[in-house]
Amino acid sequence: LEKLTARYFGVEDAIVFGMGFATNALNLPSLLGPNCMVVSDEKNHASIILGLRLSGATIKVFKHNNMRDLERVLRDGICYGNTKNGGKPWSKVMIIVEGIFSMEGSIVRLPEVVALKKKYKAYLYLDEAHSVGAMGSHGRGVTDYY
């Protein structure tokens, strides 16, 4: 199943979880730690919020799908650094969004998020749980849609 999934998405490898909630709750703590800053959309799913809390990362929230606010939060967080650690730079900065936000059905403004990710040299975690099969000409989610 994992090889088939990877082939379908055109990626090197894939991991399949039996439950979407567990995917976020278990993966995020393995990707993030106490010296990381996460910039999370205010409408992200509860599984993302739980995973972030378990990770120990510093969580900053931006207004839903608001790219000006996302940039403000990124810029301020990077400029001030980790205030718990004397203002030292973060070991990792990650933006977390959903493809289709499960709580209301809006679509992420992915091209703009990717532009900010590149500008601020951040990582991007994109939860496509609700967009795969629903978006894009091949049903591969918002990455296929845009």
DSSP file (Angstrom, degrees, kcal/mol; ACC not computed):
  #  RESIDUE AA STRUCTURE BP1 BP2  ACC     N-H-->O    O-->H-N    N-H-->O    O-->H-N    TCO  KAPPA ALPHA  PHI   PSI    X-CA   Y-CA   Z-CA
    1    1 A L     >        0   0    0      0, 0.0     4,-2.6     0, 0.0     5,-0.2   0.000 360.0 360.0 360.0 -41.0    0.0    0.0    0.0
    2    2 A E  H  >  +     0   0    0      2,-0.2     4,-2.4     1,-0.2     5,-0.2   0.895 360.0  48.1 -66.8 -38.9    2.8    2.4    0.8
    3    3 A K  H  > S+     0   0    0      2,-0.2     4,-2.3     1,-0.2    -1,-0.2   0.906 113.0  48.7 -66.2 -41.1    4.6    1.8   -2.5
    4    4 A L  H  > S+     0   0    0      2,-0.2     4,-2.5     1,-0.2    -2,-0.2   0.905 111.5  49.9 -63.9 -42.2    1.3    2.3   -4.4
    5    5 A T  H  X S+     0   0    0     -4,-2.6     4,-2.0     2,-0.2    -2,-0.2   0.926 110.9  49.2 -62.8 -45.8    0.6    5.5   -2.5
    6    6 A A  H  X>S+     0   0    0     -4,-2.4     5,-2.4     1,-0.2     4,-0.9   0.913 112.0  48.6 -60.9 -43.5    4.1    6.8   -3.2
    7    7 A R  H ><5S+     0   0    0     -4,-2.3     3,-0.6     1,-0.2    -1,-0.2   0.915 109.1  53.2 -63.3 -43.0    3.8    6.0   -6.9
    8    8 A Y  H 3<5S+     0   0    0     -4,-2.5    -1,-0.2     1,-0.2    -2,-0.2   0.885 115.4  40.0 -59.5 -40.5    0.3    7.7   -7.0
    9    9 A F  H 3<5S-     0   0    0     -4,-2.0    -1,-0.2    -5,-0.2    -2,-0.2   0.522 110.2-121.7 -88.7  -5.5    1.7   10.9   -5.6
   10   10 A G  T <<5 +     0   0    0     -4,-0.9     2,-0.3    -3,-0.6    -3,-0.2   0.876  67.5 130.0  68.7  38.0    5.0   10.7   -7.6
   11   11 A V      < -     0   0    0     -5,-2.4    -1,-0.2    -6,-0.1    -2,-0.1  -0.772  69.2-112.6-121.2 167.0    7.2   10.7   -4.5
   12   12 A E  S    S-     0   0    0     -2,-0.3     2,-0.3     1,-0.1    -6,-0.1   0.881  90.4  -7.6 -65.8 -41.2   10.1    8.6   -3.3
   13   13 A D        -     0   0    0     -7,-0.1     2,-0.3    -8,-0.1    -1,-0.1  -0.961  57.4-159.2-154.1 164.6    8.3    7.0   -0.3
   14   14 A A        -     0   0    0     -2,-0.3     2,-0.4    -3,-0.1    -8,-0.1  -0.988   9.2-147.9-148.3 153.3    5.2    7.1    1.8
   15   15 A I        -     0   0    0     -2,-0.3     2,-0.5   -10,-0.1    -2,-0.0  -0.991  15.9-150.9-122.1 133.3    4.0    6.0    5.2
   16   16 A V        -     0   0    0     -2,-0.4     2,-0.3     2,-0.0   -14,-0.1  -0.910   8.6-165.8-108.8 128.0    0.4    4.9    5.7
   17   17 A F        -     0   0    0     -2,-0.5     3,-0.1     1,-0.1     6,-0.0  -0.826  24.1-132.5-106.8 150.1   -1.3    5.4    9.1
   18   18 A G  S    S+     0   0    0     -2,-0.3     2,-0.3     1,-0.2    -1,-0.1   0.618  93.0  33.8 -76.2 -12.9   -4.6    3.7   10.0
   19   19 A M     >  -     0   0    0      1,-0.1     4,-1.3     2,-0.0     3,-0.3  -0.979  68.4-142.4-148.3 130.5   -6.1    6.9   11.3
   20   20 A G  H  > S+     0   0    0     -2,-0.3     4,-1.4     1,-0.2     5,-0.2   0.864 102.1  57.8 -59.3 -39.7   -5.7   10.5   10.2
   21   21 A F  H  > S+     0   0    0      1,-0.2     4,-2.3     2,-0.2    -1,-0.2   0.914 106.0  50.3 -58.4 -43.2   -5.8   11.9   13.7
   22   22 A A  H  > S+     0   0    0     -3,-0.3     4,-2.4     1,-0.2     5,-0.4   0.822 100.1  66.0 -65.8 -31.4   -2.8    9.7   14.6
   23   23 A T  H  X S+     0   0    0     -4,-1.3     4,-2.1    -3,-0.2     5,-0.3   0.955 112.0  31.5 -56.1 -52.9   -0.8   10.9   11.6
   24   24 A N  H  X S+     0   0    0     -4,-1.4     4,-1.8     2,-0.2    -2,-0.2   0.924 118.5  53.8 -71.7 -44.6   -0.6   14.5   12.9
   25   25 A A  H  < S+     0   0    0     -4,-2.3    -2,-0.2    -5,-0.2    -1,-0.2   0.816 120.7  32.1 -62.3 -30.9   -0.5   13.7   16.6
   26   26 A L  H  X S+     0   0    0     -4,-2.4     4,-0.6    -5,-0.2    -1,-0.2   0.799 118.6  49.4 -97.4 -33.3    2.4   11.2   16.1
   27   27 A N  H >X S+     0   0    0     -4,-2.1     4,-1.1    -5,-0.4     3,-0.8   0.912 102.2  59.2 -74.8 -42.6    4.4   12.8   13.2
   28   28 A L  H >X S+     0   0    0     -4,-1.8     4,-1.7    -5,-0.3     3,-0.8   0.894 102.5  52.2 -59.6 -42.5    4.7   16.4   14.5
   29   29 A P  H 34 S+     0   0    0      0, 0.0    -1,-0.3     0, 0.0    -2,-0.2   0.796 109.5  51.7 -64.0 -24.0    6.5   15.5   17.7
   30   30 A S  H << S+     0   0    0     -3,-0.8    -2,-0.2    -4,-0.6    -3,-0.1   0.698 114.5  42.5 -82.7 -17.6    9.0   13.5   15.7
   31   31 A L  H << S+     0   0    0     -4,-1.1     2,-0.3    -3,-0.8    -1,-0.2   0.652 116.7  45.0 -97.0 -19.3    9.6   16.5   13.4
   32   32 A L     <  +     0   0    0     -4,-1.7    25,-0.0    -5,-0.2     6,-0.0  -0.835  57.6 174.8-128.8 159.7    9.7   19.3   15.9
   33   33 A G    >   -     0   0    0     -2,-0.3     3,-1.7    59,-0.1    25,-0.3  -0.837  51.6 -67.5-150.2-171.3   11.3   20.0   19.3
   34   34 A P  T 3  S+     0   0    0      0, 0.0    24,-0.1     0, 0.0    22,-0.1   0.725 124.9  52.2 -60.9 -25.8   11.7   22.7   22.0
   35   35 A N  T 3  S+     0   0    0     22,-0.1    56,-2.7    55,-0.1    57,-0.8   0.089  93.3  97.7 -99.4  24.8   13.9   24.9   19.9
   36   36 A C  E <   -a   92   0A   0     -3,-1.7    22,-2.7    54,-0.2     2,-0.5  -0.842  60.8-147.4-111.2 148.7   11.5   25.0   17.0
   37   37 A M  E     -ab  93  58A   0     55,-2.6    57,-2.5    -2,-0.3     2,-0.4  -0.968  12.1-164.1-114.9 130.6    8.9   27.6   16.1
   38   38 A V  E     -ab  94  59A   0     20,-3.1    22,-3.3    -2,-0.5     2,-0.6  -0.939   8.4-157.7-113.9 134.3    5.7   26.6   14.4
   39   39 A V  E     -ab  95  60A   0     55,-3.2    57,-2.5    -2,-0.4     2,-0.4  -0.948  23.7-174.6-112.5 111.1    3.4   29.0   12.6
   40   40 A S  E     -ab  96  61A   0     20,-3.0    22,-2.1    -2,-0.6    57,-0.2  -0.867  28.0-114.9-117.3 136.2    0.0   27.5   12.5
   41   41 A D  E >   - b   0  62A   0     55,-1.7     3,-1.9    -2,-0.4    22,-0.2  -0.430  28.0-125.7 -63.9 139.9   -3.3   28.6   10.9
   42   42 A E  T 3  S+     0   0    0     20,-2.0    -1,-0.1     1,-0.3    21,-0.1   0.675 108.3  54.2 -64.4 -16.8   -5.9   29.3   13.5
   43   43 A K  T 3  S+     0   0    0     55,-0.0    60,-0.4     2,-0.0    -1,-0.3   0.267  77.9 134.3-101.2  11.2   -8.4   26.9   11.8
   44   44 A N    <   -     0   0    0     -3,-1.9     5,-0.1    52,-0.1    57,-0.0  -0.257  64.0 -92.9 -62.1 150.8   -6.0   23.9   11.8
   45   45 A H    >>  -     0   0    0      1,-0.1     4,-1.9     3,-0.1     3,-0.8  -0.159  30.1-111.3 -64.2 154.6   -7.5   20.6   13.0
   46   46 A A  H 3> S+     0   0    0      1,-0.2     4,-2.6     2,-0.2     5,-0.2   0.795 116.4  61.6 -57.4 -31.9   -7.4   19.4   16.6
   47   47 A S  H 3> S+     0   0    0      2,-0.2     4,-2.1     1,-0.2    -1,-0.2   0.864 105.0  47.5 -65.9 -34.9   -5.0   16.6   15.6
   48   48 A I  H <> S+     0   0    0     -3,-0.8     4,-2.5     2,-0.2    -2,-0.2   0.929 111.4  50.3 -68.6 -46.0   -2.5   19.2   14.4
   49   49 A I  H  X S+     0   0    0     -4,-1.9     4,-2.3     1,-0.2    -2,-0.2   0.911 111.5  48.5 -59.8 -43.5   -2.9   21.2   17.6
   50   50 A L  H  X S+     0   0    0     -4,-2.6     4,-2.5     2,-0.2    -1,-0.2   0.941 111.1  49.9 -62.3 -47.6   -2.4   18.1   19.7
   51   51 A G  H  X S+     0   0    0     -4,-2.1     4,-1.3     1,-0.2    -2,-0.2   0.883 111.1  49.8 -58.8 -39.5    0.8   17.1   17.8
   52   52 A L  H  X>S+     0   0    0     -4,-2.5     4,-0.9     2,-0.2     5,-0.6   0.918 110.3  49.3 -66.2 -43.3    2.2   20.6   18.2
   53   53 A R  H ><5S+     0   0    0     -4,-2.3     3,-0.7     1,-0.2    -2,-0.2   0.907 111.3  49.8 -62.2 -41.3    1.6   20.6   21.9
   54   54 A L  H 3<5S+     0   0    0     -4,-2.5    -1,-0.2     1,-0.2    -2,-0.2   0.780 102.8  63.3 -67.5 -26.2    3.2   17.2   22.3
   55   55 A S  H 3<5S-     0   0    0     -4,-1.3    -1,-0.2    -5,-0.2    -2,-0.2   0.765  97.5-134.1 -71.8 -25.5    6.2   18.4   20.3
   56   56 A G  T <<5 +     0   0    0     -4,-0.9    -3,-0.1    -3,-0.7   -23,-0.1   0.469  56.5 141.9  82.3   1.2    7.3   21.0   22.8
   57   57 A A      < -     0   0    0     -5,-0.6     2,-0.5     1,-0.1    -1,-0.3  -0.292  62.5-100.7 -70.4 159.0    7.8   23.6   20.0
   58   58 A T  E     -b   37   0A   0    -22,-2.7   -20,-3.1   -25,-0.3     2,-0.5  -0.727  40.9-148.4 -79.5 127.1    6.8   27.2   20.4
   59   59 A I  E     -b   38   0A   0     -2,-0.5     2,-0.4   -22,-0.2   -20,-0.2  -0.877  17.7-178.0-107.5 124.3    3.5   27.7   18.6
   60   60 A K  E     -b   39   0A   0    -22,-3.3   -20,-3.0    -2,-0.5     2,-0.4  -0.961  15.1-149.7-116.1 138.2    2.5   31.0   16.9
   61   61 A V  E     -b   40   0A   0     -2,-0.4     2,-0.3   -22,-0.2   -20,-0.2  -0.888   7.8-162.6-113.8 137.7   -0.9   31.3   15.4
   62   62 A F  E     -b   41   0A   0    -22,-2.1   -20,-2.0    -2,-0.4     3,-0.2  -0.857  35.6 -87.5-116.1 156.3   -1.9   33.4   12.3
   63   63 A K    >   -     0   0    0     -2,-0.3     3,-2.2   -22,-0.2     7,-0.2  -0.280  65.7 -77.4 -60.9 142.6   -5.3   34.5   11.2
   64   64 A H  T 3  S-     0   0    0      1,-0.3    -1,-0.2   -23,-0.1     3,-0.1  -0.141 104.0 -22.1 -52.2 120.6   -7.0   32.0    8.9
   65   65 A N  T 3  S+     0   0    0      1,-0.2     2,-0.8    -3,-0.2    -1,-0.3   0.690  96.1 141.8  55.0  23.4   -5.6   32.0    5.3
   66   66 A N    <>  -     0   0    0     -3,-2.2     4,-2.4     1,-0.2    -1,-0.2  -0.833  32.7-171.5-100.4 103.6   -4.4   35.6    5.9
   67   67 A M  H  > S+     0   0    0     -2,-0.8     4,-2.4     1,-0.2     5,-0.2   0.810  83.4  55.8 -69.6 -30.8   -1.0   35.9    4.2
   68   68 A R  H  > S+     0   0    0      2,-0.2     4,-2.3     1,-0.2    -1,-0.2   0.926 111.4  44.4 -64.2 -43.2   -0.2   39.3    5.6
   69   69 A D  H  > S+     0   0    0      2,-0.2     4,-2.7     1,-0.2     5,-0.2   0.896 111.0  54.1 -69.3 -38.8   -0.7   38.0    9.1
   70   70 A L  H  X S+     0   0    0     -4,-2.4     4,-2.5     1,-0.2    -2,-0.2   0.938 111.0  46.2 -58.1 -46.3    1.3   34.8    8.3
   71   71 A E  H  X S+     0   0    0     -4,-2.4     4,-3.0     2,-0.2     5,-0.2   0.908 111.3  51.9 -65.0 -40.6    4.2   37.0    7.1
   72   72 A R  H  X S+     0   0    0     -4,-2.3     4,-2.7     2,-0.2     5,-0.3   0.932 112.3  45.5 -59.6 -46.6    4.0   39.2   10.2
   73   73 A V  H  X S+     0   0    0     -4,-2.7     4,-2.4     2,-0.2    -2,-0.2   0.914 115.5  47.0 -65.9 -43.0    4.1   36.2   12.5
   74   74 A L  H  X S+     0   0    0     -4,-2.5     4,-2.5    -5,-0.2     5,-0.3   0.960 114.4  46.6 -60.1 -52.4    7.0   34.6   10.6
   75   75 A R  H  X S+     0   0    0     -4,-3.0     4,-2.8     1,-0.2     5,-0.2   0.927 115.6  44.6 -58.8 -49.0    9.0   37.9   10.4
   76   76 A D  H  X S+     0   0    0     -4,-2.7     4,-2.6    -5,-0.2     5,-0.3   0.922 113.5  50.3 -63.6 -44.1    8.6   38.7   14.1
   77   77 A G  H  X S+     0   0    0     -4,-2.4     4,-1.1    -5,-0.3    -1,-0.2   0.881 115.4  42.5 -62.5 -38.6    9.3   35.2   15.2
   78   78 A I  H  < S+     0   0    0     -4,-2.5    -2,-0.2    -5,-0.2    -1,-0.2   0.902 114.3  50.7 -75.0 -41.7   12.5   35.0   13.2
   79   79 A C  H  < S+     0   0    0     -4,-2.8    -2,-0.2    -5,-0.3    -3,-0.2   0.917 118.0  37.5 -62.2 -44.5   13.6   38.5   14.1
   80   80 A Y  H  < S-     0   0    0     -4,-2.6    -1,-0.2    -5,-0.2    -2,-0.2   0.700  97.2-163.2 -82.9 -19.5   13.2   38.0   17.8
   81   81 A G     <  -     0   0    0     -4,-1.1     2,-1.2    -5,-0.3     7,-0.2  -0.166  50.9 -21.4  67.7-165.6   14.4   34.4   17.8
   82   82 A N  B > > -D   88   0B   0      6,-3.3     5,-2.5     1,-0.2     3,-1.9  -0.664  58.6-171.3 -81.6  98.5   13.8   32.0   20.7
   83   83 A T  G > 5S+     0   0    0     -2,-1.2     3,-0.8     1,-0.3    -1,-0.2   0.723  85.0  61.3 -66.4 -20.2   13.1   34.4   23.6
   84   84 A K  G 3 5S+     0   0    0      1,-0.2    -1,-0.3     2,-0.1    -2,-0.1   0.638 109.0  44.4 -75.5 -13.5   13.2   31.4   26.0
   85   85 A N  G X 5S-     0   0    0     -3,-1.9     3,-1.1     3,-0.2    -1,-0.2  -0.188 131.9 -84.3-125.3  38.4   16.8   30.8   24.8
   86   86 A G  T < 5S-     0   0    0     -3,-0.8    -3,-0.2     1,-0.2    -2,-0.1   0.704  82.0 -63.0  70.8  19.9   18.2   34.4   24.9
   87   87 A G  T 3 <S+     0   0    0     -5,-2.5    -1,-0.2     1,-0.2    -4,-0.2   0.605  87.9 158.2  80.8  11.2   16.9   35.3   21.5
   88   88 A K  B <   -D   82   0B   0     -3,-1.1    -6,-3.3    -6,-0.7    -1,-0.2  -0.279  51.2 -86.8 -64.1 155.1   19.0   32.7   19.7
   89   89 A P        -     0   0    0      0, 0.0    -1,-0.1     0, 0.0     2,-0.1  -0.263  46.6-103.6 -62.4 150.4   17.8   31.6   16.2
   90   90 A W        -     0   0    0      1,-0.1   -54,-0.2   -12,-0.1     3,-0.2  -0.447  16.6-136.9 -68.9 145.7   15.3   28.8   16.0
   91   91 A S  S    S+     0   0    0    -56,-2.7     2,-0.3     1,-0.3   -55,-0.2   0.776  90.2   7.6 -73.6 -25.8   16.7   25.4   15.0
   92   92 A K  E     -a   36   0A   0    -57,-0.8   -55,-2.6   -59,-0.1     2,-0.4  -0.972  61.0-160.4-155.3 140.3   13.7   25.0   12.7
   93   93 A V  E     -a   37   0A   0     -2,-0.3    30,-3.1    28,-0.3     2,-0.4  -0.994  20.2-176.6-120.8 127.5   10.8   27.2   11.6
   94   94 A M  E     -ac  38 123A   0    -57,-2.5   -55,-3.2    -2,-0.4     2,-0.4  -0.982  19.5-151.2-131.4 135.7    7.7   25.4   10.2
   95   95 A I  E     -ac  39 124A   0     28,-2.8    30,-2.9    -2,-0.4     2,-0.5  -0.873  17.6-161.6 -98.0 134.4    4.5   26.6    8.7
   96   96 A I  E     +ac  40 125A   0    -57,-2.5   -55,-1.7    -2,-0.4     2,-0.3  -0.974  21.6 149.1-124.9 123.4    1.5   24.3    9.2
   97   97 A V  E     - c   0 126A   0     28,-2.1    30,-2.5    -2,-0.5     2,-0.3  -0.910  38.0-121.0-140.4 166.8   -1.7   24.4    7.1
   98   98 A E  E     - c   0 127A   0     -2,-0.3    10,-0.3    28,-0.2     3,-0.3  -0.824  16.1-134.7-106.3 152.4   -4.4   22.1    5.7
   99   99 A G  S    S+     0   0    0     28,-3.0     9,-2.4     1,-0.4     2,-0.5   0.976 103.1  12.0 -67.1 -57.4   -5.2   21.7    2.0
  100  100 A I  B    S-E  107   0C   0     27,-0.4     2,-0.5     7,-0.2    -1,-0.4  -0.995  93.7-123.7-116.3 122.2   -8.9   22.0    2.7
  101  101 A F    >>  -     0   0    0      5,-2.8     4,-3.6    -2,-0.5     3,-1.3  -0.541  17.4-150.5 -71.9 117.4   -9.6   23.2    6.2
  102  102 A S  T 34 S+     0   0    0     -2,-0.5    -1,-0.2     1,-0.3   -58,-0.1   0.716  88.5  59.8 -64.7 -24.2  -11.8   20.5    7.7
  103  103 A M  T 34 S+     0   0    0    -60,-0.4    -1,-0.3     1,-0.1   -59,-0.1   0.715 129.7   3.0 -80.9 -19.1  -13.6   22.8   10.0
  104  104 A E  T <4 S-     0   0    0     -3,-1.3    -2,-0.2     2,-0.1    -1,-0.1   0.494  91.8-115.7-144.5  -9.7  -15.0   25.1    7.3
  105  105 A G     <  +     0   0    0     -4,-3.6    -3,-0.1     1,-0.2     2,-0.1   0.546  60.0 146.0  85.6   7.0  -14.1   23.8    3.9
  106  106 A S        -     0   0    0     -5,-0.3    -5,-2.8    -6,-0.1     2,-0.4  -0.415  46.3-121.8 -76.6 158.0  -11.9   26.7    2.7
  107  107 A I  B     -E  100   0C   0     -7,-0.2    -7,-0.2    -2,-0.1    -8,-0.1  -0.833  24.2-113.0-104.2 134.9   -8.9   26.0    0.5
  108  108 A V        -     0   0    0     -9,-2.4     2,-1.7    -2,-0.4    -1,-0.0  -0.301  21.6-123.2 -62.1 146.8   -5.3   27.0    1.5
  109  109 A R    >>  +     0   0    0      1,-0.2     4,-2.0     2,-0.1     3,-0.6  -0.554  44.3 173.0 -88.0  69.9   -3.7   29.8   -0.6
  110  110 A L  H 3>  +     0   0    0     -2,-1.7     4,-3.0     1,-0.2     5,-0.3   0.847  65.2  54.4 -58.1 -46.8   -0.9   27.4   -1.3
  111  111 A P  H 3> S+     0   0    0      0, 0.0     4,-1.9     0, 0.0    -1,-0.2   0.897 113.3  44.9 -57.2 -37.5    1.1   29.4   -3.9
  112  112 A E  H <> S+     0   0    0     -3,-0.6     4,-2.0     2,-0.2    -2,-0.2   0.873 112.5  50.9 -72.8 -36.8    1.3   32.3   -1.4
  113  113 A V  H  X S+     0   0    0     -4,-2.0     4,-2.6     2,-0.2    -1,-0.2   0.925 110.6  49.5 -64.0 -44.0    2.2   30.1    1.5
  114  114 A V  H  X S+     0   0    0     -4,-3.0     4,-2.4     1,-0.2    -2,-0.2   0.892 108.2  53.7 -63.2 -39.9    5.0   28.5   -0.6
  115  115 A A  H  X S+     0   0    0     -4,-1.9     4,-2.4    -5,-0.3    -1,-0.2   0.915 112.2  44.2 -61.2 -42.6    6.3   31.9   -1.5
  116  116 A L  H  X S+     0   0    0     -4,-2.0     4,-2.3     2,-0.2     6,-0.2   0.877 109.9  56.2 -69.6 -37.2    6.5   32.9    2.2
  117  117 A K  H  <>S+     0   0    0     -4,-2.6     5,-2.5     1,-0.2     4,-0.4   0.928 112.5  42.3 -56.9 -46.2    8.1   29.6    3.1
  118  118 A K  H ><5S+     0   0    0     -4,-2.4     3,-0.9     3,-0.2    -2,-0.2   0.917 112.0  53.7 -68.2 -43.9   10.8   30.2    0.6
  119  119 A K  H 3<5S+     0   0    0     -4,-2.4    -2,-0.2     1,-0.2    -1,-0.2   0.881 119.6  33.3 -59.0 -40.0   11.3   33.9    1.5
  120  120 A Y  T 3<5S-     0   0    0     -4,-2.3    -1,-0.2    -5,-0.1    -2,-0.2   0.302 107.1-121.8-102.6   8.3   11.8   33.0    5.2
  121  121 A K  T < 5 +     0   0    0     -3,-0.9   -28,-0.3    -4,-0.4     2,-0.2   0.887  60.0 151.9  53.9  44.7   13.5   29.6    4.6
  122  122 A A      < -     0   0    0     -5,-2.5   -28,-0.2    -6,-0.2     2,-0.2  -0.595  46.6-114.9 -99.7 162.7   10.9   27.8    6.6
  123  123 A Y  E     -c   94   0A   0    -30,-3.1   -28,-2.8    -2,-0.2     2,-0.4  -0.592  26.5-139.9 -87.2 158.9    9.6   24.2    6.3
  124  124 A L  E     -c   95   0A   0     -2,-0.2     2,-0.6   -30,-0.2   -28,-0.2  -0.989  12.8-168.4-126.9 127.4    6.1   23.5    5.2
  125  125 A Y  E     -c   96   0A   0    -30,-2.9   -28,-2.1    -2,-0.4     2,-0.6  -0.967  12.8-171.2-111.5 114.7    3.8   20.8    6.7
  126  126 A L  E     -c   97   0A   0     -2,-0.6     2,-0.8   -30,-0.2   -28,-0.2  -0.933  12.3-153.9-113.9 113.7    0.7   20.4    4.5
  127  127 A D  E     +c   98   0A   0    -30,-2.5   -28,-3.0    -2,-0.6   -27,-0.4  -0.780  17.0 174.8 -87.7 109.8   -2.1   18.2    5.8
  128  128 A E    >>  +     0   0    0     -2,-0.8     4,-2.3   -30,-0.2     3,-0.7   0.100  37.7 121.7-101.6  20.2   -4.0   17.0    2.7
  129  129 A A  T 34 S+     0   0    0      1,-0.3    -1,-0.2     2,-0.2  -109,-0.0   0.834  85.1  30.6 -55.1 -36.4   -6.4   14.7    4.5
  130  130 A H  T 34 S+     0   0    0     -3,-0.3    -1,-0.3   -30,-0.3    -2,-0.1   0.513 118.8  54.0-103.4  -5.2   -9.5   16.4    3.2
  131  131 A S  T X> S+     0   0    0     -3,-0.7     4,-2.0   -31,-0.1     3,-1.6   0.726  80.5  95.7-100.7 -25.4   -8.1   17.6   -0.2
  132  132 A V  B 3< S+F  140   0D   0     -4,-2.3     8,-0.2     1,-0.3     4,-0.1  -0.503  99.9  13.8 -66.3 129.5   -6.8   14.3   -1.6
  133  133 A G  T 34 S+     0   0    0      6,-2.5    -1,-0.3     2,-0.4     7,-0.1   0.181 126.6  62.1  89.8 -16.7   -9.6   12.8   -3.8
  134  134 A A  T <4 S+     0   0    0     -3,-1.6     2,-0.3     5,-0.2    -2,-0.2   0.621  98.5  49.3-112.7 -19.4  -11.4   16.2   -3.8
  135  135 A M  S  < S+     0   0    0     -4,-2.0     6,-1.8     4,-0.1    -2,-0.4  -0.896  84.5  32.3-127.2 151.3   -9.0   18.6   -5.4
  136  136 A G  S >  S-     0   0    0     -2,-0.3     3,-1.0     3,-0.2     9,-0.2   0.197  85.3 -83.9  89.1 154.0   -6.9   18.6   -8.6
  137  137 A S  T 3  S+     0   0    0      7,-0.5    -1,-0.1     1,-0.3     8,-0.1   0.720 132.5  35.1 -66.2 -20.5   -7.3   17.2  -12.0
  138  138 A H  T 3  S-     0   0    0      3,-0.2    -1,-0.3    -3,-0.1    -2,-0.1   0.294 114.7-110.9-113.5   6.7   -5.9   13.9  -10.8
  139  139 A G  S <  S+     0   0    0     -3,-1.0    -6,-2.5     2,-0.1    -3,-0.2   0.715  77.8 130.7  73.7  20.9   -7.4   14.0   -7.3
  140  140 A R  B     -F  132   0D   0      1,-0.3     3,-0.4    -8,-0.2    -8,-0.2   0.222  67.7-110.9 -94.4  15.5   -4.0   14.4   -5.6
  141  141 A G    >>  -     0   0    0     -6,-1.8     4,-1.8   -10,-0.5     3,-0.8  -0.434  59.5 -31.7  94.9-165.6   -5.0   17.4   -3.5
  142  142 A V  H 3> S+     0   0    0      1,-0.3     4,-2.4     2,-0.2    -1,-0.2   0.782 130.5  61.7 -68.3 -26.5   -4.2   21.0   -3.5
  143  143 A T  H 34 S+     0   0    0     -3,-0.4    -1,-0.3     1,-0.2    -2,-0.2   0.854 111.1  41.3 -65.9 -31.1   -0.6   20.4   -4.8
  144  144 A D  H <4 S+     0   0    0     -3,-0.8    -7,-0.5     2,-0.2    -2,-0.2   0.804 111.6  57.2 -79.5 -33.7   -2.3   19.0   -7.9
  145  145 A Y  H  <        0   0    0     -4,-1.8    -2,-0.2     1,-0.2    -3,-0.2   0.900 360.0 360.0 -65.2 -43.9   -5.0   21.7   -7.9
  146  146 A Y     <        0   0    0     -4,-2.4    -1,-0.2    -5,-0.1    -2,-0.2   0.453 360.0 360.0 -87.9 360.0   -2.4   24.6   -8.1
